[in-house]
């Protein structure tokens, strides 16, 4: 099985930060994620 880079708790934390004032592109750079990962997370 493929190892996940982020745990569910980390993903929830990132989404909570996105709901705050922090701009989404800044979060992408901070955590080293790309648009595809966020798109997949939102579909799950």
mmCIF entry with sequence, helices, sheets and N, C-alpha, C, O atoms, coordinates in Angstrom:
data_MODEL
# 
_entry.id   MODEL 
# 
_entity.id                         1 
_entity.type                       polymer 
_entity.pdbx_number_of_molecules   1 
# 
_entity_poly.entity_id                      1 
_entity_poly.type                           'polypeptide(L)' 
_entity_poly.nstd_linkage                   no 
_entity_poly.nstd_monomer                   no 
_entity_poly.pdbx_seq_one_letter_code       
;(UNK)(UNK)(UNK)(UNK)(UNK)(UNK)(UNK)(UNK)(UNK)(UNK)(UNK)(UNK)(UNK)(UNK)(UNK)(UNK)
(UNK)(UNK)(UNK)(UNK)(UNK)(UNK)(UNK)(UNK)(UNK)(UNK)(UNK)(UNK)(UNK)(UNK)(UNK)(UNK)
(UNK)(UNK)(UNK)(UNK)(UNK)(UNK)(UNK)(UNK)(UNK)(UNK)(UNK)(UNK)
;
_entity_poly.pdbx_seq_one_letter_code_can   XXXXXXXXXXXXXXXXXXXXXXXXXXXXXXXXXXXXXXXXXXXX 
_entity_poly.pdbx_strand_id                 A 
# 
loop_
_entity_poly_seq.entity_id 
_entity_poly_seq.num 
_entity_poly_seq.mon_id 
_entity_poly_seq.hetero 
1 1  UNK n 
1 2  UNK n 
1 3  UNK n 
1 4  UNK n 
1 5  UNK n 
1 6  UNK n 
1 7  UNK n 
1 8  UNK n 
1 9  UNK n 
1 10 UNK n 
1 11 UNK n 
1 12 UNK n 
1 13 UNK n 
1 14 UNK n 
1 15 UNK n 
1 16 UNK n 
1 17 UNK n 
1 18 UNK n 
1 19 UNK n 
1 20 UNK n 
1 21 UNK n 
1 22 UNK n 
1 23 UNK n 
1 24 UNK n 
1 25 UNK n 
1 26 UNK n 
1 27 UNK n 
1 28 UNK n 
1 29 UNK n 
1 30 UNK n 
1 31 UNK n 
1 32 UNK n 
1 33 UNK n 
1 34 UNK n 
1 35 UNK n 
1 36 UNK n 
1 37 UNK n 
1 38 UNK n 
1 39 UNK n 
1 40 UNK n 
1 41 UNK n 
1 42 UNK n 
1 43 UNK n 
1 44 UNK n 
# 
_struct_asym.id          A 
_struct_asym.entity_id   1 
# 
loop_
_struct_conf.conf_type_id 
_struct_conf.id 
_struct_conf.pdbx_PDB_helix_id 
_struct_conf.beg_label_comp_id 
_struct_conf.beg_label_asym_id 
_struct_conf.beg_label_seq_id 
_struct_conf.pdbx_beg_PDB_ins_code 
_struct_conf.end_label_comp_id 
_struct_conf.end_label_asym_id 
_struct_conf.end_label_seq_id 
_struct_conf.pdbx_end_PDB_ins_code 
_struct_conf.beg_auth_comp_id 
_struct_conf.beg_auth_asym_id 
_struct_conf.beg_auth_seq_id 
_struct_conf.end_auth_comp_id 
_struct_conf.end_auth_asym_id 
_struct_conf.end_auth_seq_id 
_struct_conf.pdbx_PDB_helix_class 
_struct_conf.details 
_struct_conf.pdbx_PDB_helix_length 
HELX_P HELX_P1 AA1 UNK A 8  ? UNK A 19 ? UNK A 8  UNK A 19 1 ? 12 
HELX_P HELX_P2 AA2 UNK A 24 ? UNK A 31 ? UNK A 24 UNK A 31 1 ? 8  
HELX_P HELX_P3 AA3 UNK A 35 ? UNK A 43 ? UNK A 35 UNK A 43 1 ? 9  
# 
_struct_conf_type.id          HELX_P 
_struct_conf_type.criteria    ? 
_struct_conf_type.reference   ? 
# 
loop_
_atom_site.group_PDB 
_atom_site.id 
_atom_site.type_symbol 
_atom_site.label_atom_id 
_atom_site.label_alt_id 
_atom_site.label_comp_id 
_atom_site.label_asym_id 
_atom_site.label_entity_id 
_atom_site.label_seq_id 
_atom_site.pdbx_PDB_ins_code 
_atom_site.Cartn_x 
_atom_site.Cartn_y 
_atom_site.Cartn_z 
_atom_site.occupancy 
_atom_site.B_iso_or_equiv 
_atom_site.pdbx_formal_charge 
_atom_site.auth_seq_id 
_atom_site.auth_comp_id 
_atom_site.auth_asym_id 
_atom_site.auth_atom_id 
_atom_site.pdbx_PDB_model_num 
ATOM 1   N N  . UNK A 1 1  ? 0.838   -1.174 0.000  1.00 0.00 ? 1  UNK A N  1 
ATOM 2   C CA . UNK A 1 1  ? 0.000   0.000  0.000  1.00 0.00 ? 1  UNK A CA 1 
ATOM 3   C C  . UNK A 1 1  ? 0.885   1.241  0.000  1.00 0.00 ? 1  UNK A C  1 
ATOM 4   O O  . UNK A 1 1  ? 1.943   1.268  0.629  1.00 0.00 ? 1  UNK A O  1 
ATOM 5   N N  . UNK A 1 2  ? 0.440   2.247  -0.704 1.00 0.00 ? 2  UNK A N  1 
ATOM 6   C CA . UNK A 1 2  ? 1.193   3.490  -0.817 1.00 0.00 ? 2  UNK A CA 1 
ATOM 7   C C  . UNK A 1 2  ? 1.122   4.262  0.506  1.00 0.00 ? 2  UNK A C  1 
ATOM 8   O O  . UNK A 1 2  ? 0.057   4.388  1.110  1.00 0.00 ? 2  UNK A O  1 
ATOM 9   N N  . UNK A 1 3  ? 2.263   4.768  0.936  1.00 0.00 ? 3  UNK A N  1 
ATOM 10  C CA . UNK A 1 3  ? 2.333   5.534  2.176  1.00 0.00 ? 3  UNK A CA 1 
ATOM 11  C C  . UNK A 1 3  ? 1.846   6.950  1.915  1.00 0.00 ? 3  UNK A C  1 
ATOM 12  O O  . UNK A 1 3  ? 2.231   7.580  0.930  1.00 0.00 ? 3  UNK A O  1 
ATOM 13  N N  . UNK A 1 4  ? 1.004   7.437  2.796  1.00 0.00 ? 4  UNK A N  1 
ATOM 14  C CA . UNK A 1 4  ? 0.486   8.801  2.663  1.00 0.00 ? 4  UNK A CA 1 
ATOM 15  C C  . UNK A 1 4  ? 1.491   9.786  3.223  1.00 0.00 ? 4  UNK A C  1 
ATOM 16  O O  . UNK A 1 4  ? 2.151   9.521  4.227  1.00 0.00 ? 4  UNK A O  1 
ATOM 17  N N  . UNK A 1 5  ? 1.596   10.919 2.565  1.00 0.00 ? 5  UNK A N  1 
ATOM 18  C CA . UNK A 1 5  ? 2.534   11.944 2.990  1.00 0.00 ? 5  UNK A CA 1 
ATOM 19  C C  . UNK A 1 5  ? 1.991   12.727 4.184  1.00 0.00 ? 5  UNK A C  1 
ATOM 20  O O  . UNK A 1 5  ? 2.749   13.144 5.060  1.00 0.00 ? 5  UNK A O  1 
ATOM 21  N N  . UNK A 1 6  ? 0.671   12.922 4.209  1.00 0.00 ? 6  UNK A N  1 
ATOM 22  C CA . UNK A 1 6  ? 0.034   13.683 5.274  1.00 0.00 ? 6  UNK A CA 1 
ATOM 23  C C  . UNK A 1 6  ? -0.992  12.806 5.977  1.00 0.00 ? 6  UNK A C  1 
ATOM 24  O O  . UNK A 1 6  ? -1.733  12.068 5.328  1.00 0.00 ? 6  UNK A O  1 
ATOM 25  N N  . UNK A 1 7  ? -1.035  12.888 7.315  1.00 0.00 ? 7  UNK A N  1 
ATOM 26  C CA . UNK A 1 7  ? -2.043  12.159 8.068  1.00 0.00 ? 7  UNK A CA 1 
ATOM 27  C C  . UNK A 1 7  ? -3.370  12.914 7.983  1.00 0.00 ? 7  UNK A C  1 
ATOM 28  O O  . UNK A 1 7  ? -3.411  14.064 7.545  1.00 0.00 ? 7  UNK A O  1 
ATOM 29  N N  . UNK A 1 8  ? -4.438  12.268 8.399  1.00 0.00 ? 8  UNK A N  1 
ATOM 30  C CA . UNK A 1 8  ? -5.741  12.918 8.365  1.00 0.00 ? 8  UNK A CA 1 
ATOM 31  C C  . UNK A 1 8  ? -5.759  14.147 9.269  1.00 0.00 ? 8  UNK A C  1 
ATOM 32  O O  . UNK A 1 8  ? -6.390  15.151 8.941  1.00 0.00 ? 8  UNK A O  1 
ATOM 33  N N  . UNK A 1 9  ? -5.074  14.072 10.397 1.00 0.00 ? 9  UNK A N  1 
ATOM 34  C CA . UNK A 1 9  ? -5.023  15.205 11.316 1.00 0.00 ? 9  UNK A CA 1 
ATOM 35  C C  . UNK A 1 9  ? -4.313  16.395 10.675 1.00 0.00 ? 9  UNK A C  1 
ATOM 36  O O  . UNK A 1 9  ? -4.720  17.541 10.861 1.00 0.00 ? 9  UNK A O  1 
ATOM 37  N N  . UNK A 1 10 ? -3.253  16.117 9.921  1.00 0.00 ? 10 UNK A N  1 
ATOM 38  C CA . UNK A 1 10 ? -2.530  17.188 9.248  1.00 0.00 ? 10 UNK A CA 1 
ATOM 39  C C  . UNK A 1 10 ? -3.399  17.831 8.171  1.00 0.00 ? 10 UNK A C  1 
ATOM 40  O O  . UNK A 1 10 ? -3.389  19.052 8.014  1.00 0.00 ? 10 UNK A O  1 
ATOM 41  N N  . UNK A 1 11 ? -4.138  17.031 7.438  1.00 0.00 ? 11 UNK A N  1 
ATOM 42  C CA . UNK A 1 11 ? -5.009  17.546 6.388  1.00 0.00 ? 11 UNK A CA 1 
ATOM 43  C C  . UNK A 1 11 ? -6.082  18.442 6.994  1.00 0.00 ? 11 UNK A C  1 
ATOM 44  O O  . UNK A 1 11 ? -6.368  19.518 6.469  1.00 0.00 ? 11 UNK A O  1 
ATOM 45  N N  . UNK A 1 12 ? -6.672  17.999 8.094  1.00 0.00 ? 12 UNK A N  1 
ATOM 46  C CA . UNK A 1 12 ? -7.694  18.810 8.768  1.00 0.00 ? 12 UNK A CA 1 
ATOM 47  C C  . UNK A 1 12 ? -7.092  20.128 9.233  1.00 0.00 ? 12 UNK A C  1 
ATOM 48  O O  . UNK A 1 12 ? -7.722  21.178 9.105  1.00 0.00 ? 12 UNK A O  1 
ATOM 49  N N  . UNK A 1 13 ? -5.878  20.078 9.772  1.00 0.00 ? 13 UNK A N  1 
ATOM 50  C CA . UNK A 1 13 ? -5.204  21.298 10.212 1.00 0.00 ? 13 UNK A CA 1 
ATOM 51  C C  . UNK A 1 13 ? -4.952  22.263 9.069  1.00 0.00 ? 13 UNK A C  1 
ATOM 52  O O  . UNK A 1 13 ? -5.112  23.474 9.224  1.00 0.00 ? 13 UNK A O  1 
ATOM 53  N N  . UNK A 1 14 ? -4.558  21.731 7.925  1.00 0.00 ? 14 UNK A N  1 
ATOM 54  C CA . UNK A 1 14 ? -4.306  22.575 6.753  1.00 0.00 ? 14 UNK A CA 1 
ATOM 55  C C  . UNK A 1 14 ? -5.605  23.230 6.289  1.00 0.00 ? 14 UNK A C  1 
ATOM 56  O O  . UNK A 1 14 ? -5.610  24.410 5.939  1.00 0.00 ? 14 UNK A O  1 
ATOM 57  N N  . UNK A 1 15 ? -6.715  22.470 6.283  1.00 0.00 ? 15 UNK A N  1 
ATOM 58  C CA . UNK A 1 15 ? -7.993  23.043 5.878  1.00 0.00 ? 15 UNK A CA 1 
ATOM 59  C C  . UNK A 1 15 ? -8.460  24.108 6.860  1.00 0.00 ? 15 UNK A C  1 
ATOM 60  O O  . UNK A 1 15 ? -9.067  25.098 6.452  1.00 0.00 ? 15 UNK A O  1 
ATOM 61  N N  . UNK A 1 16 ? -8.186  23.918 8.151  1.00 0.00 ? 16 UNK A N  1 
ATOM 62  C CA . UNK A 1 16 ? -8.562  24.935 9.135  1.00 0.00 ? 16 UNK A CA 1 
ATOM 63  C C  . UNK A 1 16 ? -7.766  26.214 8.914  1.00 0.00 ? 16 UNK A C  1 
ATOM 64  O O  . UNK A 1 16 ? -8.292  27.316 9.068  1.00 0.00 ? 16 UNK A O  1 
ATOM 65  N N  . UNK A 1 17 ? -6.492  26.061 8.552  1.00 0.00 ? 17 UNK A N  1 
ATOM 66  C CA . UNK A 1 17 ? -5.686  27.239 8.223  1.00 0.00 ? 17 UNK A CA 1 
ATOM 67  C C  . UNK A 1 17 ? -6.221  27.929 6.973  1.00 0.00 ? 17 UNK A C  1 
ATOM 68  O O  . UNK A 1 17 ? -6.201  29.156 6.880  1.00 0.00 ? 17 UNK A O  1 
ATOM 69  N N  . UNK A 1 18 ? -6.695  27.141 6.019  1.00 0.00 ? 18 UNK A N  1 
ATOM 70  C CA . UNK A 1 18 ? -7.228  27.720 4.777  1.00 0.00 ? 18 UNK A CA 1 
ATOM 71  C C  . UNK A 1 18 ? -8.502  28.509 5.058  1.00 0.00 ? 18 UNK A C  1 
ATOM 72  O O  . UNK A 1 18 ? -8.783  29.491 4.370  1.00 0.00 ? 18 UNK A O  1 
ATOM 73  N N  . UNK A 1 19 ? -9.277  28.094 6.062  1.00 0.00 ? 19 UNK A N  1 
ATOM 74  C CA . UNK A 1 19 ? -10.483 28.829 6.423  1.00 0.00 ? 19 UNK A CA 1 
ATOM 75  C C  . UNK A 1 19 ? -10.141 30.142 7.112  1.00 0.00 ? 19 UNK A C  1 
ATOM 76  O O  . UNK A 1 19 ? -10.946 31.074 7.119  1.00 0.00 ? 19 UNK A O  1 
ATOM 77  N N  . UNK A 1 20 ? -8.954  30.215 7.688  1.00 0.00 ? 20 UNK A N  1 
ATOM 78  C CA . UNK A 1 20 ? -8.510  31.441 8.349  1.00 0.00 ? 20 UNK A CA 1 
ATOM 79  C C  . UNK A 1 20 ? -8.099  32.458 7.274  1.00 0.00 ? 20 UNK A C  1 
ATOM 80  O O  . UNK A 1 20 ? -8.455  32.312 6.105  1.00 0.00 ? 20 UNK A O  1 
ATOM 81  N N  . UNK A 1 21 ? -7.377  33.445 7.666  1.00 0.00 ? 21 UNK A N  1 
ATOM 82  C CA . UNK A 1 21 ? -7.024  34.544 6.768  1.00 0.00 ? 21 UNK A CA 1 
ATOM 83  C C  . UNK A 1 21 ? -5.867  34.192 5.833  1.00 0.00 ? 21 UNK A C  1 
ATOM 84  O O  . UNK A 1 21 ? -5.620  34.915 4.868  1.00 0.00 ? 21 UNK A O  1 
ATOM 85  N N  . UNK A 1 22 ? -5.161  33.107 6.097  1.00 0.00 ? 22 UNK A N  1 
ATOM 86  C CA . UNK A 1 22 ? -3.976  32.746 5.321  1.00 0.00 ? 22 UNK A CA 1 
ATOM 87  C C  . UNK A 1 22 ? -4.365  32.440 3.865  1.00 0.00 ? 22 UNK A C  1 
ATOM 88  O O  . UNK A 1 22 ? -5.248  31.615 3.633  1.00 0.00 ? 22 UNK A O  1 
ATOM 89  N N  . UNK A 1 23 ? -3.727  33.085 2.888  1.00 0.00 ? 23 UNK A N  1 
ATOM 90  C CA . UNK A 1 23 ? -4.018  32.814 1.474  1.00 0.00 ? 23 UNK A CA 1 
ATOM 91  C C  . UNK A 1 23 ? -3.636  31.373 1.088  1.00 0.00 ? 23 UNK A C  1 
ATOM 92  O O  . UNK A 1 23 ? -2.619  30.850 1.544  1.00 0.00 ? 23 UNK A O  1 
ATOM 93  N N  . UNK A 1 24 ? -4.446  30.757 0.260  1.00 0.00 ? 24 UNK A N  1 
ATOM 94  C CA . UNK A 1 24 ? -4.224  29.366 -0.133 1.00 0.00 ? 24 UNK A CA 1 
ATOM 95  C C  . UNK A 1 24 ? -2.870  29.158 -0.822 1.00 0.00 ? 24 UNK A C  1 
ATOM 96  O O  . UNK A 1 24 ? -2.187  28.188 -0.492 1.00 0.00 ? 24 UNK A O  1 
ATOM 97  N N  . UNK A 1 25 ? -2.442  30.016 -1.762 1.00 0.00 ? 25 UNK A N  1 
ATOM 98  C CA . UNK A 1 25 ? -1.126  29.801 -2.382 1.00 0.00 ? 25 UNK A CA 1 
ATOM 99  C C  . UNK A 1 25 ? 0.015   29.791 -1.352 1.00 0.00 ? 25 UNK A C  1 
ATOM 100 O O  . UNK A 1 25 ? 0.998   29.067 -1.513 1.00 0.00 ? 25 UNK A O  1 
ATOM 101 N N  . UNK A 1 26 ? -0.125  30.595 -0.305 1.00 0.00 ? 26 UNK A N  1 
ATOM 102 C CA . UNK A 1 26 ? 0.892   30.608 0.746  1.00 0.00 ? 26 UNK A CA 1 
ATOM 103 C C  . UNK A 1 26 ? 0.908   29.270 1.492  1.00 0.00 ? 26 UNK A C  1 
ATOM 104 O O  . UNK A 1 26 ? 1.974   28.773 1.855  1.00 0.00 ? 26 UNK A O  1 
ATOM 105 N N  . UNK A 1 27 ? -0.268  28.692 1.719  1.00 0.00 ? 27 UNK A N  1 
ATOM 106 C CA . UNK A 1 27 ? -0.336  27.372 2.357  1.00 0.00 ? 27 UNK A CA 1 
ATOM 107 C C  . UNK A 1 27 ? 0.304   26.306 1.470  1.00 0.00 ? 27 UNK A C  1 
ATOM 108 O O  . UNK A 1 27 ? 0.992   25.413 1.964  1.00 0.00 ? 27 UNK A O  1 
ATOM 109 N N  . UNK A 1 28 ? 0.077   26.402 0.161  1.00 0.00 ? 28 UNK A N  1 
ATOM 110 C CA . UNK A 1 28 ? 0.694   25.449 -0.765 1.00 0.00 ? 28 UNK A CA 1 
ATOM 111 C C  . UNK A 1 28 ? 2.208   25.462 -0.608 1.00 0.00 ? 28 UNK A C  1 
ATOM 112 O O  . UNK A 1 28 ? 2.838   24.408 -0.524 1.00 0.00 ? 28 UNK A O  1 
ATOM 113 N N  . UNK A 1 29 ? 2.787   26.653 -0.568 1.00 0.00 ? 29 UNK A N  1 
ATOM 114 C CA . UNK A 1 29 ? 4.242   26.760 -0.424 1.00 0.00 ? 29 UNK A CA 1 
ATOM 115 C C  . UNK A 1 29 ? 4.705   26.276 0.945  1.00 0.00 ? 29 UNK A C  1 
ATOM 116 O O  . UNK A 1 29 ? 5.729   25.601 1.055  1.00 0.00 ? 29 UNK A O  1 
ATOM 117 N N  . UNK A 1 30 ? 3.949   26.621 1.989  1.00 0.00 ? 30 UNK A N  1 
ATOM 118 C CA . UNK A 1 30 ? 4.326   26.265 3.359  1.00 0.00 ? 30 UNK A CA 1 
ATOM 119 C C  . UNK A 1 30 ? 4.407   24.752 3.539  1.00 0.00 ? 30 UNK A C  1 
ATOM 120 O O  . UNK A 1 30 ? 5.335   24.255 4.175  1.00 0.00 ? 30 UNK A O  1 
ATOM 121 N N  . UNK A 1 31 ? 3.446   24.019 2.985  1.00 0.00 ? 31 UNK A N  1 
ATOM 122 C CA . UNK A 1 31 ? 3.381   22.575 3.181  1.00 0.00 ? 31 UNK A CA 1 
ATOM 123 C C  . UNK A 1 31 ? 3.920   21.779 1.993  1.00 0.00 ? 31 UNK A C  1 
ATOM 124 O O  . UNK A 1 31 ? 3.975   20.550 2.052  1.00 0.00 ? 31 UNK A O  1 
ATOM 125 N N  . UNK A 1 32 ? 4.313   22.450 0.932  1.00 0.00 ? 32 UNK A N  1 
ATOM 126 C CA . UNK A 1 32 ? 4.865   21.754 -0.227 1.00 0.00 ? 32 UNK A CA 1 
ATOM 127 C C  . UNK A 1 32 ? 3.846   20.907 -0.960 1.00 0.00 ? 32 UNK A C  1 
ATOM 128 O O  . UNK A 1 32 ? 4.162   19.817 -1.438 1.00 0.00 ? 32 UNK A O  1 
ATOM 129 N N  . UNK A 1 33 ? 2.617   21.408 -1.050 1.00 0.00 ? 33 UNK A N  1 
ATOM 130 C CA . UNK A 1 33 ? 1.572   20.669 -1.757 1.00 0.00 ? 33 UNK A CA 1 
ATOM 131 C C  . UNK A 1 33 ? 1.252   21.380 -3.067 1.00 0.00 ? 33 UNK A C  1 
ATOM 132 O O  . UNK A 1 33 ? 1.573   22.555 -3.246 1.00 0.00 ? 33 UNK A O  1 
ATOM 133 N N  . UNK A 1 34 ? 0.623   20.656 -3.969 1.00 0.00 ? 34 UNK A N  1 
ATOM 134 C CA . UNK A 1 34 ? 0.272   21.252 -5.249 1.00 0.00 ? 34 UNK A CA 1 
ATOM 135 C C  . UNK A 1 34 ? -1.244  21.216 -5.455 1.00 0.00 ? 34 UNK A C  1 
ATOM 136 O O  . UNK A 1 34 ? -1.974  20.672 -4.627 1.00 0.00 ? 34 UNK A O  1 
ATOM 137 N N  . UNK A 1 35 ? -1.704  21.790 -6.545 1.00 0.00 ? 35 UNK A N  1 
ATOM 138 C CA . UNK A 1 35 ? -3.138  21.881 -6.813 1.00 0.00 ? 35 UNK A CA 1 
ATOM 139 C C  . UNK A 1 35 ? -3.798  20.511 -6.901 1.00 0.00 ? 35 UNK A C  1 
ATOM 140 O O  . UNK A 1 35 ? -4.931  20.340 -6.451 1.00 0.00 ? 35 UNK A O  1 
ATOM 141 N N  . UNK A 1 36 ? -3.112  19.551 -7.465 1.00 0.00 ? 36 UNK A N  1 
ATOM 142 C CA . UNK A 1 36 ? -3.667  18.210 -7.636 1.00 0.00 ? 36 UNK A CA 1 
ATOM 143 C C  . UNK A 1 36 ? -3.971  17.569 -6.297 1.00 0.00 ? 36 UNK A C  1 
ATOM 144 O O  . UNK A 1 36 ? -5.023  16.950 -6.132 1.00 0.00 ? 36 UNK A O  1 
ATOM 145 N N  . UNK A 1 37 ? -3.068  17.708 -5.337 1.00 0.00 ? 37 UNK A N  1 
ATOM 146 C CA . UNK A 1 37 ? -3.282  17.117 -4.010 1.00 0.00 ? 37 UNK A CA 1 
ATOM 147 C C  . UNK A 1 37 ? -4.513  17.739 -3.360 1.00 0.00 ? 37 UNK A C  1 
ATOM 148 O O  . UNK A 1 37 ? -5.363  17.022 -2.832 1.00 0.00 ? 37 UNK A O  1 
ATOM 149 N N  . UNK A 1 38 ? -4.618  19.055 -3.394 1.00 0.00 ? 38 UNK A N  1 
ATOM 150 C CA . UNK A 1 38 ? -5.786  19.721 -2.790 1.00 0.00 ? 38 UNK A CA 1 
ATOM 151 C C  . UNK A 1 38 ? -7.068  19.307 -3.494 1.00 0.00 ? 38 UNK A C  1 
ATOM 152 O O  . UNK A 1 38 ? -8.091  19.108 -2.840 1.00 0.00 ? 38 UNK A O  1 
ATOM 153 N N  . UNK A 1 39 ? -7.031  19.177 -4.790 1.00 0.00 ? 39 UNK A N  1 
ATOM 154 C CA . UNK A 1 39 ? -8.213  18.753 -5.536 1.00 0.00 ? 39 UNK A CA 1 
ATOM 155 C C  . UNK A 1 39 ? -8.637  17.362 -5.092 1.00 0.00 ? 39 UNK A C  1 
ATOM 156 O O  . UNK A 1 39 ? -9.824  17.112 -4.880 1.00 0.00 ? 39 UNK A O  1 
ATOM 157 N N  . UNK A 1 40 ? -7.672  16.452 -4.948 1.00 0.00 ? 40 UNK A N  1 
ATOM 158 C CA . UNK A 1 40 ? -7.984  15.087 -4.516 1.00 0.00 ? 40 UNK A CA 1 
ATOM 159 C C  . UNK A 1 40 ? -8.522  15.063 -3.090 1.00 0.00 ? 40 UNK A C  1 
ATOM 160 O O  . UNK A 1 40 ? -9.438  14.298 -2.788 1.00 0.00 ? 40 UNK A O  1 
ATOM 161 N N  . UNK A 1 41 ? -7.962  15.892 -2.210 1.00 0.00 ? 41 UNK A N  1 
ATOM 162 C CA . UNK A 1 41 ? -8.445  15.961 -0.831 1.00 0.00 ? 41 UNK A CA 1 
ATOM 163 C C  . UNK A 1 41 ? -9.899  16.441 -0.789 1.00 0.00 ? 41 UNK A C  1 
ATOM 164 O O  . UNK A 1 41 ? -10.700 15.935 -0.003 1.00 0.00 ? 41 UNK A O  1 
ATOM 165 N N  . UNK A 1 42 ? -10.230 17.401 -1.621 1.00 0.00 ? 42 UNK A N  1 
ATOM 166 C CA . UNK A 1 42 ? -11.587 17.946 -1.615 1.00 0.00 ? 42 UNK A CA 1 
ATOM 167 C C  . UNK A 1 42 ? -12.588 16.950 -2.176 1.00 0.00 ? 42 UNK A C  1 
ATOM 168 O O  . UNK A 1 42 ? -13.768 17.014 -1.831 1.00 0.00 ? 42 UNK A O  1 
ATOM 169 N N  . UNK A 1 43 ? -12.160 16.046 -3.016 1.00 0.00 ? 43 UNK A N  1 
ATOM 170 C CA . UNK A 1 43 ? -13.065 15.045 -3.570 1.00 0.00 ? 43 UNK A CA 1 
ATOM 171 C C  . UNK A 1 43 ? -13.288 13.873 -2.631 1.00 0.00 ? 43 UNK A C  1 
ATOM 172 O O  . UNK A 1 43 ? -14.274 13.148 -2.767 1.00 0.00 ? 43 UNK A O  1 
ATOM 173 N N  . UNK A 1 44 ? -12.384 13.680 -1.681 1.00 0.00 ? 44 UNK A N  1 
ATOM 174 C CA . UNK A 1 44 ? -12.492 12.546 -0.757 1.00 0.00 ? 44 UNK A CA 1 
ATOM 175 C C  . UNK A 1 44 ? -13.587 12.739 0.246  1.00 0.00 ? 44 UNK A C  1 
ATOM 176 O O  . UNK A 1 44 ? -13.808 11.874 1.094  1.00 0.00 ? 44 UNK A O  1 
# 
